[in-house]
């Protein structure tokens, strides 16, 4: 990767993970604890709006980073290592969540592992915030296995599955396995369209940004007119999310030219894994601490609470990660070294999400 490419890629990761944590803080801490106010509604609308940007962009960038190895298929042992490492991280942290669920029994905390059967089910069907890591492992396995199939056919099938996922009837508020189906096409776009994405990020033509923004607005307005839970609604959402990815890449590629933004966003983007896996226990902690509920009674804190909560979780996650690494608990974040050697036959680096 060139320095320019790394700048916008890492910055995109950083922005996306901040938006993901912001959403979860709003849903699982802010909304249930804050007194009813206009601030709650404002943050709800804001975080819902960014839904078109955070995960589509994050999966596109993840596919972009893995593109060369995934397109090489299983002939590249590093592809095997990546798939095994991702599932290892998923399995380890699912187990951590299960152990914590024994201690944390408050019914208000989200994504507890309720029973041993629930744990076993999640080995194949994710039901927690870890679904993102599960999805990455699944995408690497599937796309590496079909690396000889024409990319147009693969993208077409995944797009069709993505659209069809929106019409699947569900018996609960959110079936996370459907997210795995919906976002697969975005990862595949990152894998197969990596050169085009790089050209988009490097483009300095003045019409690119207005054109991408205009396309997004048109898709957003069309999507808003559709009926929820239909094939048409999901197809329009897919188009809207694709346009949002283009807007995001162009804007972030411009913003990284400002050194302070690039340094902060890239620093977070290079450390997404500990933030993803540690955010749930930290959200539980924020929800259970009486001090958090009390502080939300004060208007200045209440209106800034989602941002403050996001900052606390990111800083705490990175700090805990550093302590765990120093305590030689690296296996919580990557495959044991001897297993890496068994897979790769040589010393390997860690997986970056």
C-alpha positions in Angstrom: 0.0 0.0 0.0 1.1 3.5 -0.7 1.1 6.1 2.0 -1.8 7.9 0.4 -3.8 4.8 0.2 -3.1 3.9 3.8 -4.2 7.3 4.9 -7.7 7.2 3.6 -8.2 3.5 4.3 -7.2 3.8 7.9 -9.0 7.1 8.3 -12.2 5.5 6.9 -11.8 2.6 9.4 -11.4 5.1 12.3 -14.5 7.1 11.3 -16.6 4.0 10.8 -15.7 2.5 14.2 -16.5 5.8 15.9 -19.9 5.9 14.3 -20.6 2.2 15.2 -19.7 2.9 18.9 -21.8 6.1 18.8 -24.8 4.2 17.6 -24.4 1.5 20.3 -24.0 4.1 23.1 -27.1 5.8 21.9 -29.2 2.6 21.7 -28.0 0.8 24.8 -27.0 3.5 27.2 -28.3 6.9 26.3 -31.9 6.0 25.2 -32.7 3.8 28.2 -31.1 6.1 30.8 -31.7 9.6 29.6 -34.9 11.5 30.5 -37.1 12.1 27.5 -36.0 15.2 25.7 -35.4 16.7 22.3 -31.8 15.6 22.6 -32.7 12.0 22.6 -34.7 12.4 19.4 -31.9 14.4 17.8 -29.3 11.8 18.5 -31.7 9.1 17.2 -32.1 10.8 13.9 -28.4 11.6 13.6 -27.2 8.0 14.2 -29.9 6.6 12.0 -28.9 8.9 9.2 -25.3 7.6 9.4 -26.5 4.1 8.9 -26.0 4.5 5.2 -22.4 5.3 5.7 -20.8 3.4 8.6 -21.1 -0.3 7.9 -21.3 -0.2 4.0 -18.0 1.8 4.0 -16.4 -0.4 6.7 -17.1 -3.6 4.8 -15.9 -2.1 1.5 -12.7 -0.9 3.1 -12.2 -4.4 4.8 -12.6 -6.1 1.4 -10.3 -3.5 -0.2 -7.6 -4.4 2.4 -8.0 -8.2 1.9 -8.5 -8.0 -1.9 -5.2 -9.3 -3.1 -5.2 -12.4 -0.8 -8.8 -13.2 -1.3 -8.5 -13.0 -5.1 -5.5 -15.4 -4.8 -7.8 -18.0 -3.2 -6.6 -20.8 -1.0 -3.3 -21.0 -2.9 -2.1 -18.2 -0.7 -1.6 -19.6 2.8 -2.1 -16.1 4.2 -5.7 -16.4 3.1 -6.1 -19.5 5.3 -4.4 -17.7 8.1 -6.8 -14.7 7.8 -9.9 -16.8 7.9 -8.7 -18.9 10.8 -7.5 -15.9 12.8 -10.8 -14.0 12.3 -12.9 -17.0 13.5 -10.4 -17.5 16.4 -11.1 -13.9 17.5 -14.8 -14.4 17.2 -14.7 -17.7 19.3 -12.5 -16.2 22.0 -14.6 -13.1 22.5 -17.9 -15.0 22.3 -16.5 -17.1 25.2 -15.5 -14.0 27.1 -19.0 -12.6 26.6 -20.5 -15.9 27.8 -18.4 -15.8 31.0 -19.3 -12.2 31.7 -22.9 -13.0 31.1 -22.8 -15.3 34.1 -21.7 -12.4 36.3 -23.7 -9.6 34.7 -27.4 -10.7 35.1 -29.1 -7.4 34.7 -31.9 -7.9 32.1 -31.2 -4.4 30.7 -27.8 -5.1 29.3 -27.8 -6.2 25.6 -26.4 -9.3 24.0 -25.9 -11.5 27.0 -25.2 -15.2 26.2 -28.3 -16.6 28.0 -27.7 -20.4 28.0 -25.1 -23.0 26.9 -27.3 -23.7 23.9 -27.4 -20.0 23.0 -23.6 -20.1 23.0 -23.4 -23.1 20.8 -25.9 -21.6 18.3 -23.8 -18.5 18.0 -20.8 -20.6 16.8 -22.7 -20.7 13.4 -25.3 -17.9 13.8 -24.0 -14.7 15.4 -26.2 -12.9 17.9 -24.0 -10.2 19.3 -21.9 -7.2 18.3 -19.3 -9.8 17.2 -21.4 -10.5 14.1 -19.1 -8.1 12.2 -16.0 -10.3 12.9 -18.0 -13.5 12.1 -19.1 -11.8 8.8 -15.5 -11.0 7.8 -14.4 -14.6 8.4 -17.4 -15.9 6.4 -16.7 -13.5 3.5 -13.0 -14.5 3.3 -14.0 -18.1 3.2 -16.7 -17.8 0.6 -14.9 -15.4 -1.8 -11.7 -17.3 -1.6 -13.5 -20.4 -2.5 -15.1 -18.9 -5.6 -12.0 -17.0 -6.7 -12.2 -18.6 -10.2 -15.8 -17.6 -10.7 -16.3 -14.4 -12.8 -16.4 -11.5 -10.5 -19.6 -10.1 -12.2 -21.4 -13.3 -11.4 -20.3 -13.3 -7.8 -21.3 -9.6 -7.3 -24.6 -10.3 -9.0 -25.5 -13.2 -6.8 -24.5 -11.4 -3.6 -26.4 -8.3 -4.7 -29.5 -10.5 -5.3 -29.1 -12.1 -1.8 -28.7 -8.7 -0.2 -31.9 -7.5 -1.8 -33.7 -10.7 -0.9 -32.6 -10.4 2.8 -34.8 -7.4 3.3 -38.0 -9.4 2.6 -37.2 -12.2 5.0 -39.8 -12.3 7.8 -38.2 -12.2 11.3 -39.7 -12.8 14.7 -37.5 -10.4 16.6 -36.4 -6.8 16.3 -33.1 -7.5 14.7 -31.8 -10.8 13.2 -28.1 -10.2 13.0 -27.5 -13.1 10.6 -29.4 -11.1 8.0 -26.8 -8.3 8.3 -24.2 -10.9 7.3 -26.2 -11.6 4.2 -26.9 -8.0 3.3 -23.4 -6.6 3.7 -21.6 -9.4 1.8 -21.8 -7.5 -1.5 -20.0 -4.5 0.0 -17.1 -6.6 1.1 -17.0 -8.2 -2.4 -17.0 -4.7 -4.0 -13.9 -3.9 -1.9 -12.3 -7.1 -3.1 -13.1 -6.9 -6.8 -13.2 -3.1 -7.3 -10.1 -2.2 -5.4 -8.4 -0.3 -8.3 -11.6 1.7 -9.0 -11.9 2.6 -5.3 -8.3 3.7 -5.3 -8.9 5.9 -8.4 -12.0 7.4 -6.7 -9.9 8.3 -3.6 -7.2 9.9 -5.7 -9.6 11.8 -8.0 -9.3 15.6 -7.7 -11.8 16.4 -10.4 -14.3 19.1 -9.1 -17.4 17.3 -10.3 -16.8 14.0 -8.4 -18.0 15.2 -5.0 -21.2 17.0 -6.2 -22.1 14.1 -8.5 -21.7 11.5 -5.7 -23.6 13.7 -3.2 -26.4 14.3 -5.7 -26.6 10.6 -6.4 -26.8 9.8 -2.7 -29.6 12.4 -2.1 -31.6 11.0 -5.0 -31.3 7.4 -3.7 -32.1 8.5 -0.2 -35.3 10.3 -1.3 -36.4 7.3 -3.4 -35.7 4.9 -0.5 -37.7 7.0 1.9 -40.8 6.6 -0.4 -40.6 2.8 -0.4 -42.5 0.5 1.9 -40.4 -1.2 4.6 -39.8 -4.9 4.4 -40.1 -5.2 0.6 -37.8 -6.2 -2.1 -38.0 -2.7 -3.6 -37.1 -1.0 -0.3 -34.0 -3.2 0.1 -33.0 -2.6 -3.5 -33.2 1.1 -3.1 -31.4 0.9 0.3 -28.6 -1.0 -1.5 -28.3 1.7 -4.1 -28.4 4.4 -1.4 -25.7 2.7 0.7 -23.5 2.3 -2.4 -23.8 6.0 -3.2 -23.0 6.7 0.5 -19.8 4.7 0.2 -18.7 6.8 -2.9 -19.5 10.0 -1.0 -17.5 8.8 2.1 -14.4 7.8 0.1 -14.3 11.1 -1.7 -14.8 13.2 1.4 -12.4 11.2 3.6 -9.7 11.3 0.8 -10.0 15.1 0.9 -10.0 15.3 4.7 -6.9 13.3 5.2 -5.0 16.1 3.4 -5.5 17.9 6.7 -2.8 16.5 8.9 -4.6 16.7 12.3 -7.6 14.8 11.0 -5.5 12.2 9.3 -3.4 11.5 12.4 -6.3 11.0 14.7 -8.6 9.1 12.4 -5.8 6.8 11.1 -4.6 6.1 14.7 -8.1 4.9 15.6 -8.4 3.1 12.3 -5.3 1.1 12.9 -6.7 -0.2 16.2 -10.3 -1.1 15.4 -10.1 -4.7 16.8 -9.8 -3.9 20.5 -12.6 -1.3 20.2 -14.9 -3.7 18.5 -14.5 -6.6 20.9 -14.3 -4.5 24.1 -17.2 -2.1 23.4 -19.9 -4.5 24.7 -18.4 -5.0 28.2 -17.8 -1.3 28.4 -21.3 -0.5 27.3 -22.5 -2.9 30.1 -20.4 -1.0 32.6 -21.8 2.4 31.5 -25.3 1.1 31.7 -24.8 -0.3 35.2 -22.9 2.6 36.8 -25.3 4.8 38.8 -23.1 7.8 38.1 -24.0 7.7 34.4 -27.7 7.8 35.1 -27.3 10.7 37.5 -25.1 12.7 35.2 -27.8 12.5 32.5 -30.1 14.6 34.7 -27.9 17.7 33.8 -28.7 19.2 30.4 -25.1 19.9 29.3 -24.1 16.3 29.9 -27.3 14.9 28.5 -26.9 16.6 25.1 -23.3 15.6 24.7 -23.6 12.2 26.4 -23.4 10.0 23.2 -20.1 11.7 22.2 -18.7 11.5 25.7 -19.7 7.9 26.0 -18.1 7.1 22.7 -14.9 8.8 23.7 -14.8 7.0 27.0 -15.3 3.6 25.4 -12.6 4.2 22.7 -10.0 5.4 25.2 -10.8 2.7 27.7 -10.8 -0.1 25.1 -7.4 1.0 23.8 -6.0 1.3 27.3 -7.3 -2.2 28.3 -5.9 -3.6 25.1 -2.5 -2.2 25.9 -2.6 -3.7 29.4 -3.7 -7.1 28.1 -0.9 -7.2 25.6 1.6 -6.3 28.4 0.1 -9.0 30.5 0.9 -11.5 27.7 -2.8 -12.0 26.8 -2.2 -11.5 23.1 -4.1 -14.6 22.3 -7.3 -12.6 23.0 -6.6 -10.6 19.9 -4.7 -13.0 17.6 -4.1 -16.6 16.8 -1.4 -18.3 19.1 2.0 -18.1 17.4 2.5 -21.8 17.1 -0.9 -22.1 15.3 0.1 -19.4 12.9 3.3 -21.2 12.1 1.3 -24.4 11.6 -1.0 -22.6 9.1 1.5 -20.5 7.4 4.8 -22.3 7.8 6.5 -19.1 8.9 6.2 -16.2 11.3 3.1 -14.2 10.6 1.8 -10.8 11.6 -1.5 -10.0 13.3 -4.8 -9.6 11.5 -6.0 -6.0 11.1 -9.7 -5.5 11.0 
